[in-house]
Amino acid sequence: MNKRPLKTQFQLAFTYIILASVVATVITYAFAVLLFMRVENKLVYPANHYEKRLPAIESYILQQQTALLASSARTALEAAIPGEGITYQVVDRNADKLYGTLDTVHIQGRTELYKLLNTTSSVQGRYVRTVPIIDGEGAVKGAVLLSYALKPTYVNESGNWWLTVIFIGALVSPFLYIILFALLFSRVVSNNINKPLRLLMEAARKIKEKDLDFEIGYHSDNELGQLSSAFDEMKTELESSLSAQWRMEQERVEMVEALAHDLKAPLSIIRSYTEALMDSGEADDEKLRRYLGVIHENAGKSSELVRQMQYTSDMERTDTVLHAETFELAPFLERKIQAYRLEAGRKGIDIILRMEDAAGICLCTDAELLERILDNVVMNSLEYTPGGGSVSMSVALRGSRVLYEICDTGPGFSRRDLEKAVQKFYRGDDARASRDGHSGLGLYIAKQLAAKLGGSIRLRNTPEGGACVVVEHDRGGQ
């Protein structure tokens, strides 16, 4: 049954419940009939039981005759009459009641009494036998009325209890059997379903824990077996995909690391020789100096690109450890602004720092990572701000977080920039088009570093049209 489709299992379970209940009910009814017959023979009188007692009672009456008219004969008469099944009444010849236990029969006068002598009449569902009382001369002096019913009666009250139990048991047994077998077969079906479900849940837990070394030991042609097979196939494909992805990632990281390592040495040599030529007195030719200046500038850009690529590769490692330290924010930012002013001065750009309510606070965070975040964002703004413009940095506290808002007077972000500027290797278009030597890693690096500090980066444009980058991170302990 456990290998069949779920629909068939439910149908079979329902059929088994009905069949088993019917069979059990039939057996119960047969047993109840046998038990009833056995109990009836011992505890129930037949319908004519008391009618058969009448001849003996009549014989006693004929023996006693007129002596029964005296109330002193009552005790002896009642001893001869079974009180549980027969009631009686003793009347005189005028049909007046002398004594007895029968109150439902009233004879109107002597004439009616004579008509009823030695007859059996029906009164209110019971039978009444009228036995005459005759004196020694043969005259009727009265009569004894005996009332009885033709129906089975119990020997005692315990018989009634037993038959009630048998009847009620037989009546409710079908419902009890349906409930019993429903519980039994539903448990069987539930176990058939729960076993593969538990295996699938355990498999899902292992996948969550990145453990793909398992097998689902359930094989069947039903829906759960197909689901288990599909789960096994998914696990196999996932394992293959993750292995391929891991190999590709390893190859990429190794390629970037190898490229960065291999490029650093020749670029450093080019830069060193270029600086030596520029400082040499023999290089007086203006054209030569201009060419050497171009070489020097591009070698510097190449070195910066390699540095960013290498730093990006290092940053993507999951085992990066933060080196938190406590420092004052204001002196830190003032030192950075001074460094930015040297670069901005060459383009005639003004650098502005606004501390607001953040002046005088201390941070407990990784100062090197924070410095790299600000370097990437501010240098990006300086690159796109035209001469005569300005770059401002506003710093504010927002609860336990610090916000840095770096805005420039450049062309601002395009709609596509606002969506993708923080993506890896993204190169802007439209007004903020990429420049020579621009890697598309600056804002991506800043975003990743901010995340490591528990923060984030948002992009927007100022009302005047310039670009604005909002950096926030946790302030850390004091």
Secondary structure, 3 states (H helix, E strand, C coil): CCCCCHHHHHHHHHHHHHHHHHHHHHHHHHHHHHHHHHHHHHHEECCCCCHHHHHHHHHHHHHHHHHHHCHHHHHHHHHHCCCCCCEEEEEECCCCEEEECCCCCCCCHHHHHHHHCCCEEEECCEEEEEEEEECCCCCEEEEEEEEECCCCEECCHHHHHHHHHHHHHHHHHHHHHHHHHHHHHHHHHHHHHHHHHHHHHHHHHHHHCCCCCCCCCCCCCCHHHHHHHHHHHHHHHHHHHHHHHHHHHHHHHHHHHHHHHHHHHHHHHHHHHHHHHHHCCCCCCHHHHHHHHHHHHHHHHHHHHHHHHHHHHHHCCCCCCCCCEEEEHHHHHHHHHHHHHHHHHHHCCEEEEECHHHCCCEEEECHHHHHHHHHHHHHHHHHHCCCCCEEEEEEEEECCEEEEEEEECCCCCCHHHHHHCCCCCCCCCHHHCCCCCCCCCHHHHHHHHHHHCCCEEEEEECCCCCEEEEEEEECCCC
